[in-house]
Amino acid sequence: MLEDFKDYTGVIHIHTVYSGDSSAELSDVINCAKKFNVDFVIITDHNSLGYKPFEGWHSNVLVLVGEEISPSEGNHYLALDIEELIEPSYNPQDFINKVLAQGGFGFIEHPFFYGNHHIHPFNIAPSPWTDWNVDGFTGLSIFNYTSDGGERMRLYSFPIFYAFPGLDKDRPNTNTVKKWDELTLTRKTVGIGTADAHLYKVRLLFFNAPAWPFVYYFNSIRTHILTRNLLSPDEVYSSLKEGHCYISHNYLGSPKGFLFWAEDRGSFYIMGDELSFREGIRLFVRSPISIKIRLIKNGTPILEKVGNFLEYYVESSGVYRVETEVYHRFFWKPWVFTNPIYIL
C-alpha cells in the first residue's frame, strides 16, 4: 500500500575540514542537521574519506561518508557506498569503473557549472563535466544549491542573500535538467539534489566570520528517499540507486506527504519504477499543500494544475516526471522535482 512508504529527508554533498576548502567539523554537520530535522547526511569531501570511521548514527542523524572525486579540470563525481579512497583521473570512465569495482555507485555533479568571476575575491572556478560518452554512472545532481545559486550571484546581491538566503529564487541549471531528460529517454538516470555545503571563513578585523551561513545549507536542497523499511545505510543507498527519491527546496516548506505514483489494475508504482504501457494506467500527484503541479513527459510539459492533487490517464508510453512550484513572496518558486516513472 502507498501509506506503507516512509519519507526520509537527507542533505547530500557536504564538505568538511578534510576537503581543504571548508572549515566544518563533524559536530557542525550534526548540529545543523538536528536544527532542521534532517534524517540523514552524506559527507563527500574532495578526494578524501576522512570521516569514514565515524559513519553511523549520531543521536537521531544517520551520517554516511562518500567521496567527491575532484579532478582539477572538472568532471566531479560523487562516489557513494565505497570503502577505499579513489584518486581522481583525467579519464572519468576510469574512476567510474573503480567505484563500480568496489560495489559502489555515483552521480555526476554540477555538469554545466562554468564558474562565477563576478563576486571577487571568491572568483569561483568552472568545473563542468566534459565527457558524456561514459557509462556506469547512476545519475546526476540536477539541483546543486551552491553551484546553481553561485553562478547567478553578483557582488551587489551577495550581502542581501547572505543575510536572507531564502530570498533567492533558487532553481536548477536549465542545461542540467535538459541533459537529464535526454538521458532518461535512453537509460534509467536518477536525479538527486545536493547542497554542496562548505563552511568558508573570511577575516574581518580581529575575528573570522563565515562567508555564507553554513547552517542554511541544511534548510535548502534536500533529497527525500521513499522506503517501506526503517532508515539505514542500505535503505538510503538502495533508494538512491533505484530512483525512489525526489528533490525539494526545504526553505519553501516541508514536502513530507508528497507522492507521485502510478496505478495499473491494482498495482502501485512510485518514482523510479518501470512498467509496461497498456490502457488504463493512471498517474497521481499528492501534495500536503496547494502548489503548481507540472506533469512532464519526455522532457515536455503536458499538463499543469494548481492544487494539491492531480490525476492523469496515460495515453502512450513515455518517461513521466513532475515539477512543482510554491507561491512565495510574490513569486512562484521551484519546490519539488520527482524522479521519473518509466512507462515503456
Secondary structure, 3 states (H helix, E strand, C coil): CHHHCEEEEEEEEECCHHHCCCCCCHHHHHHHHHHCCCCEEEEEEECCCCCHHHCEEECCEEEEEEEEECCCCCCCEEEECCCCCCCCCCCHHHHHHHHHHCCCEEEECCCCCCCECCCCCCCECCCCCCCCCCCCCCEEEEEEHHHHHHCCCCCCCHHHHHHCHHHCCCCCCHHHHHHHHHHHCCCCCEEEEECCECCCEEEECCEEEECCCHHHHHHCEEEEEEECCCCCHHHHHHHHHHCCEEEEEHHHCCCCCCEEEEEECCEEEECCCEECCCCCCEEEEEEEEEEEEEEEECCEEEEEEEEEEEEEECCCCEEEEEEEEEEECCEEEEEEEECCEEEC
